[in-house]
Amino acid sequence: MLTGKAPYAADTPLALALKHVTESVPKLSGDLAVYQPLLDRMMAKSREARYPDCDQIIADLERLEAGKSTGHVTDFLSTDAVNKAKADADNLSIVEDFPSIDAGEPVVQATEILNTAASSTAGSAEYQKTEILTTAAGAGAATAQATEILRPAAVDKGHATAGNSSKVAGKNTAKAKEQKLTLVEKNPQPDTRSKASAATIKSLLWAALGLLIAGGVYAVVDVDMGKLKTLAGIDPGPVYSRVGRLITVPEGSFKMGNAGGASAEKPVHTVRNKGFRLGETEVTQKQWRLVMGSNPSYFKACDDCPVDSVSWNDVQKFIKKLNQQTGLRFRLPTEAEWEYACRSTGRNEKFCGGNDESALAWYGDNSGAKTHPVAQKQDNDLGLHDMSGNVWEWTQDCWHDSYQGAPTDGQARDRGACKQRTLRGGSWIDVAGNLSSTGRFGSSAATGNRNFGFRVAQDI
C-alpha cells in the first residue's frame, strides 16, 4: 500500500502466502523508512513477535502519523525505557501545550502515554484523544496498555487558555524526557495533511489485516509446511524431505501395558511422558535414500513405501547422518512414547486409532504380502498414520520380557549391555492380534528383516 506494489511476487496465492512465511521482511526507503519498525513487527516470522491484535497496530500507526505531522516521530519505547517511564510516572503530572480554543470546535488532540497513575476520566467531549502504544515487555509482548497522562484539571485549564502555554508539574520533567517519556506534539490546525494521514492509516490497516491473515499460514500448530511448499512448487526443505511431517504429542500420564495381554505387556504401570514430536508416518524409501544415498529395502520401486530391511544399528547411522545434514536432533521414540502416541495419549484402544484393524492397518489379511505407501490408512486422533501394521517400528529401548522395573518417566530402558531392542506395531505379514496397541516384540539390534522399519522422534 505504501510503495504501490506488493511486498512479494508469486504465481499462485499459495506460493505468495508461503513467501510471507519464508522470506525476509522488505525494507522501506526514503520517506517510508519511518514505517519500518511497524512493518517488521507486523510481518515478524515468530508468532510471539507479531502484534497480538489490531488495536495495537492502530495505536502505533496513530502515534507515527501524529509524530510525522509535527516534523518528528516519537521513539518506539524500549523495554528499559518503558520500565523507567513506569517508575517515574508519578513525577510527571501534566505536560500541556494547548492552542487557543473555540468552544464549538474540537480542535485539540490530547495525546495519551503509558502512565499507570494517570486518571481514566481525563478529557472532554471537545478534545480528540490519540493513544500512544507503549509495550510493557518489548517486541512480542502479549498485551500493551495505553493510559492517559492528562488529568481533568489539565483539560479544564485548557478551556481557559487563550494562547499556547507550557506547564510542567512534578520534579523530573527534564529527566522524564531523557528517559523517553515523550509526548507527541499537537497539530491543532485541521488541514489536508490530516486527511492524507487518515488515508495512510486506513491503507496501512488493510495491509496489516492482510498480514495477520497471512500469518495464520504459519501460526497454526503442526502446519504441514512441506506439503504446502510442494504444492506451491517450492523446495520443501531438508527436514521435511528427509523425515516428513512431525506431530506434536502433548505431555501427560497414562497406564502402559495390558492386564489382559501377554506376560510381556505386564505389569500395567503409570508413566508420565514429557511432550515430544513424532513422525506422522514411517520413514519412507525416498527419505532414506536422500539421507543415506542408497535403498536397503526388499520391496523396492515404491518411494512412498516405508523403508524396510533396516536393523536398529542401521537406523542409528541414519539418525546420526540426518542430524548432521539438518543441524537438528532426531532420535528414535522410547517405547513408552511410542505406546502413548499410538493410543492417542493413552486411550484404551485395541489398535493405534481404534478397534477396526482393516481401516487402520496393512496386515496379513489385506496387504497382498507387501508393504504399501504410507498414510493411506486412517490415522489416529493425533494424526499419526500406520502405527499399526505396514512395518514393525524400532524403539530406543532394550528388550525386556516384562515391565518389571520399567521407567515411569517416559525415558528409554537402555542401560547396560543390550543385544536386543524393542519393536512395536506389527507389520504387513502379521495376524491382527500382533497389531495390538500394547503388543511388543524383541529382536537383535543387528537384524534387518523385510518387515522392520521406523519413524523418528524429537524433543520439544
N, C-alpha and C positions, 0 to 999 in steps of 0.2 A: 504493500500500500504506500509506503514512504518513498520507495525508489521507482515505482511504476512497473516493477517486474516481480515475479515470484522468486522466493529465496532459492528454490531448487527447480530443476527441469527434469522431466521423465516422460516416457511414452505412455505409461499406464498409471491410473490412480494408485494402485498398489505399490508400484515402484516409487512413486512420488512420496507416499507415506513412509516407506522404508528409508528413503533418503533423509527424511526428518529424524529418523531414529539413528542412522549410522553416520551421517556426515556432520562436520563441524558447523557451528553457528556462523552465518555470513557476517562479514564485517561492514559496518556502515561508515561512510566517509563524509567529509565536508560538514555542512550544517546538520546533517542527520546523525553525526557521531555521538551527539548528546543522548540519543536513544539507545546506545549500545548496551549499557547495563540492564535496561529494561528487556531488550531483545534476548540478551544472554540468559536472563532468568526465565523468560517465557519459553525459550527453546532448550533449556538445560536437559541433558540426556538423563540425569538422575532424577527420579521421581521426587526425592526429598528436596532437591534444589529448586524445583519449579514453584511457581505461585500456587498456593493451595486453593485460591478462589478468585473470581473476577473482581470482587470489591477491592482487593489489594492492588490489582493491576490498575484499576481506575484511580485509586489514591495516588499511586506513583506517577501515572500519566498526568493527573491534575497538578501534581507537585512540579513535574518537569515543565509543563506548559506555563504555570504561574511564574516559574523562575525565568523562562525564556522571555516572557512579556516585559520583564523589567531589566533585561540585559544581563542577567546572571542566572545560574542554576544552582540550587542548593545541593549539598552533598547527600548521597545515599549513606546514611549513618552506618559506621562500622559497629560491630558488637561492643567494642570498648567504649566508643563514643556514646552509644545508647545507654550503657550501664552508668557512665558518668552523668549523662543527662538525667537519668532517674534519681541518682544520688543528690543532684543539685536542684531538683525540681522545685523544692520549697523555697529556694533562694531567688528564683526567677518568677516574679508575680505577674508583672504586666509589661508588655512592650507595645506601645501604641504608636500608630502613625496614621491618624485619621485625616482625610481630606475634609473640605467644607461639606456640610450636609444639607441636602434639600430633603425635608421630611417626607416628601412624596416620592422620592426616587431611591430605590435600593441599589446604591452605587458603591458601597463599601464592602470589600471582601475581608472577612476576618479569618485568618489562617490558623488552623489548629496544629499543635505539635504534641509529641508524647509528653505527658505530664500527669502522673497518677494523682497528684494532689489538686488538679485543676477542677473547677466547677463544671458539672454536667449541664448546668442551666444557662451558661453564658450565651449571649447572642440575643438577637431581636429579629422580629419579622422584617425589619428594614435592612438587615445585613445578610449578605450571602456568605456562607462559610465554606471554606475549602480545606479538606483534611490532608495532612502530610502523613504518609505511611512511614513509620519507623519500626524496623524489625527488631524484636527483642532478642533474637538468637542468631542474627546474621542470615545469609542466604540459605534458604531451605527450611526456615522456621515454619512450624505448622500453623502458627497463628501470629497475628500482629494487631496491635490496637493503636488507634489514634484518639487522643482526648484533647479537650480544649484548654488553651492557655489563657484565653480571655475570661475575665470574671464579670459578673453583672455590673459591678461598679465601673469597669472599663467601658462597657457598652454605653452606660448612662452618660459617662463623661464625653464619649464620642458624639453623642447627640448635641451636647452643649458647645462643642469646639467648632469655631468658625474657620480656623486655618489649620495648618499642619503643625502638630506638636509631637515631641518625643519625650516620654517619661519612662524611667526605669525604676521600679520599686524592688528592693532586695539588695543584698550585699555584693553579689558577684556577677554583675552584668558582663563586664569585660571577660571575666573568667568563663562565663557561660558561652560567650561567642567563641572563645578559644577552643572550647570543648565541643564545638559544632552544634550547639543548641541554636540553630539558625532559623530565623523566621523568613519566609518568603515575602519580599517587598510587594506592596499592593499596586495594582494598576486601576485607579479609580475611574478612568475615562473609558466608557464602553465604546469601542471603535471596531473597525473591520478586522483588526488583528485578533480581537477576541473571538469573532466569528470564525476566523481561519483556524484558531486554536481549537475551537469546539469541533470543527470538521476533522481536524487532525486526530483529535482524541477519539472521535467516532470511528475513523478508519482504523486506528490502532486497536481499538477494542474488538472490531470484527476480526482483525488479524490475530489478536490474542485468543479469541474464542476458537478460531480455526486451529491454532497451535495446540490449544488444550484438547481439542477433539483428536487431532493427530497424535497427541501424547498418549491417548488411550491405546494406541497400537502397541506401545511398549510398557504401559502401566499395568496391563493385565498379567496376573501371576501365571507363570508357565506358558506364556505365549510361544507358539511354535515358530520361532523366527526362521529356522532353517527351511521349513516348508514355504513360508511366506516369501522368503528370498528366492527360492527355487521357482515358485510360480511367477515371480516378477522378473525372472531371467537374470537374477543376481547370484553371484557365487555364494553358496550357503555358509562358507567359512570352515575353518579347520576342525572345530569341535563338532558341530552338527554332522558334518560329512563323515566323521570317524566313529561317532558313538550314537548319533541320533538325539532325539529329544530326551531331556531329563525331567522327571516328575518329582515335585517336592512332596515328601512324605512327612507329615507333622509329627512332632514328638508325642509320646503317650505310652500308657501301660496296657498290657494285655496278658491273657492266660495262654502261655505257649504249651503246645502238646495236645494230647488227646487221651483222656482217661479210658476211652473205649477202643483205642487203637493198639498197634503193636507195641512190644516192650520198648522199642527204640524211641517211641513217642511219649514215654513216661519217665518220671512223674510230671504231671502238669505243674507249672510253676509260673509265678508272676514276673514279667520282665518289663522294665521301663526303658524305652528307646529314646534317644535324642532325635531331633529332626534330621533328615538327610535327603539326598536326591538319589533317584534310581532310574535307570534307563527304561524308557517307555516300552522298548522291545529288546529282544536278544540282539547282540552284536551280529551284524549280517556279514556275508561273504565279501561284499563290496567294501564294507568298512574295514574289515580285517586286512584286505588287500591294500587299501590306501595307507594303512599304518605299517604293515609288515612287508609289502611288496610281493606276497605270494598268497596262495589259497590252499590250505590243507584239507579242505572238505571232501568227503566221499561223494556227496550229492552236488556236483559242480553244475555250471551253466545256469545258475539261479542267483543272481546278485543280491536279491532281497530275501533269500532264504537265510536262516541263521547259519553262521559258520559252525561246522561240526568237526568231529575227529580231533578236537583240541584237548590236551591234558591241562591239569591245574598249573603245571610248570610252564606250559606254553602260554597260558593266559597271563602269568606273571611277567613274561617277556613282553607280551603285547602291551600291558598296562605301563610298564617302565618306558617303553618307546613312545606310547601315546602321551604320557606326561611330559616327555622331553619335547615332543612336537608341538604341544599346545601350551606348555607352561602352566598347566593346571595339575591338580592332584586327584586322580581317579584311583579306584580300588575295587575289589570285589565286595559285595554286601556280606555282612555277617549272617549267620544262619537265623538269628533272632530277627534281624532287619528283614530278611527275605520273607519269613513267615508272616510277620506283622504287615508288610506291604501286600503280600499275596491275599491276605484275609481283610484287606481294606481297613487297616488299623485295628485288626484283631477281632473281626466279626466271626460268628460261628457259622462258617461256610464249609461245605464238603469239598468244593474245588475253589480255585482262585477266582472269585467273582460270582459264585452262586452254586447251584446244585445241578445244573444242566451241562454235563460234560461235552455233549455234541456242539453246543453253542459256544463253548469257551475254549475248546482244545482240539488239536490234531493228535490223535492217538490210534491205537491198533485198529479200531473199527471204522475209521473214516479217512485215514491218511494215505491209503494206497501204498503203504510200505515206503514212504519217503517223507522228507521234510517239506514244508510249504513256506511261501513268502510270509514274513512277519505281519502282524496287525490285520490279518484277515478275519480272525475270530473276535467275538465280543470281548471287550475289555472289562476290567473290574471297576469298582466305584472310584478308584484313584486314577483311572485312565491307563492302567498297565495292561499290556497285551501278552498273551502266550505264557503267563506264569504257570499255567498247567499245560503240559503237552509240548509238542514240537521237538524240543531237546531238553534233556536234563541240564540243570544250571549249577555250575560250580559256585560254592560259597567260600569264604575265607577260613571257615572252621576246620579243625582236625576232626576226624571221625571218632565218635564215641557211641557205644551201642545203647546208651540211655542218657537221660538228662540229669542223672545223679551228679551233683557238684557243678552243674552248668552255671555260667554267669547270669546275674539278674539285671545287669545294666546295659544289655544290648551289645556288649563287646564280643569279639570273636574268642572262641575257645581254642587257642592255638599255641599254648605254652608247651615247651619240651619237644622232644623228637616226635615227628608227625609224618608217617609214611602214607597215611590215607587221609583224604579230605572228603568233605560232605557235599553231596549234590541234592537238589530239590526239584520237584515239579513234574517228573515223569516225561515221557517222550512219545514220538510218533509210533514206536513199536510196542508200547505198553498197553496193558489192560486198564480199564477205567479206574480200578482200585488203586493203581500206582500213581494216579494223578492227584491224589488227596492233598489238600492244603497243609496237612500235618505230616505227610509221609516223608521219610528220609532214606538216604542211600549213601554208602561209602565206597570209595574206590581209590586205587593207588594214584598219587599225585602225578605219576609219570604216564598214566594211561589216557589215551585219547580215543574213545570209541566213537563210532559214527552217529551216536545219539547223545553225545556230550557237547554242550555249548555254554554260554554265559551271558550275563548282562553286567554293566558297570554301575558302580555307586560312587557317591561323592559326599563329603561332609558339607554341611551348610555353614 
